[in-house]
Amino acid sequence: MLSKFNGMMMVLSDTSNVFDEATKPVIQLLNSAINPILGVVVAIGAIYCILLGAKLAKAEEPQDREKAKSALKNAIIGFLLIFVLLVALKVAFPILSNWYSTYGSTSTK
């Protein structure tokens, strides 16, 4: 019984990190998808803010003007937050990937 356990431990200690096969495609997907996602977010944000600005310009009633102003302000804050988070992911991703490859791939013996 003990020899089977030792044999299993030898097999486990000889392999590299078992999650490498699962993480490599995810890392490659994120690396290739960050730039297009950033472009899409910027384009959608610009179009949406232009539409809200036109709605603000067309508003005649004070209540409609305040609603449009509030919606425009919220949209700008939301899209800036999404943009900043995507840029932070783009900057932090190589650092985290390097950290994972350095410390995550070492097997404990």
N, C-alpha and C positions, 0 to 999 in steps of 0.2 A: 504494500500500500504506500509506504514511504517512498519507494523507488519511482512509482507512478507520479507522485506529487513532485518529486525532484525533477523528473523528466519533463513534466508540464512547466515547471518554473524555468527550466533551461530553454524551452521553446519560447516562452513569453519573454525572457530576458534577451534572447538573441534577435528578436524582431525590433524594428524601429517603432515609432509611435503608430498605433493602429488607426488613429484618426487622420493620418496624413492622406490616405486615399480619399477620404470624405471631404477634407478641407481644401485640397488643391483645386478641384473644379469650382468650389464656391469662391475662393480667392481670385481665380482667373475671371470668373463671371463678374465679380465686383470691380476688378481692375478695368475690365473692358466696358462696364456699364456706367461708370461714374460720369465720364465726360458727356455722353449723350443725355443722361438724366439731367445734368446741370444745364445743358442747352435747352431742353424741353421746359424745365422749370422757369428759366429766364424768359423764354418766348411766351409761355402761358401767362406769367406774371405781368409782362409788358402789355400784352393784349387785354388782359382783364383790367389792369389799371387804366388803360386808355378808355375802355368802355365805361368804367366807373367815373372817370373824369368827364366824359361826354354827358353822362347822366347827371353829374353835378352841375355842369354848365346849362343843361336844359331845365333844371328844377326851378319852378317859379314860386312855389309855396315855401315858407320858412321851414316847415316840418320836413318836407321832401328834401330841401337843401341840407338840413342837419343829418338826415338819414343817409344821404349820398356821401356827405363828408365823412361821417362815421364809417361807412362801408369802405370808402377809399382808404382811410387811415388804417383800418383793420387789415385790409388786403395788402397794403404796403408792408405793414409789420409782419404779417404772416409769410409773405414771400421772401422778405429779407431774412427771417428766421430760418426758413427752409434752405435758402441759398447759403447762409452762414454754416448751417449744420452739414450741408453737402461738401462745402469747401473744407470744413474741419475734418470730415471723413476722408477726403482726398489727401489732406496733409498727414493725417494720423495713420492712414492705412499702411503705407510702407514701413512706418515705425513699428506698428503692431505686427505686421507680417514678419519683419526681421526679428522681433522679440519672440514670436512663436517658433520660427525656424531655429532660433538659438536655444531656447529653453524648453519648448514643447516637444522637440524631436528627440531629446535625450531620454534614453530608457533608464529606469532605476534598476540598479543591480544590487 
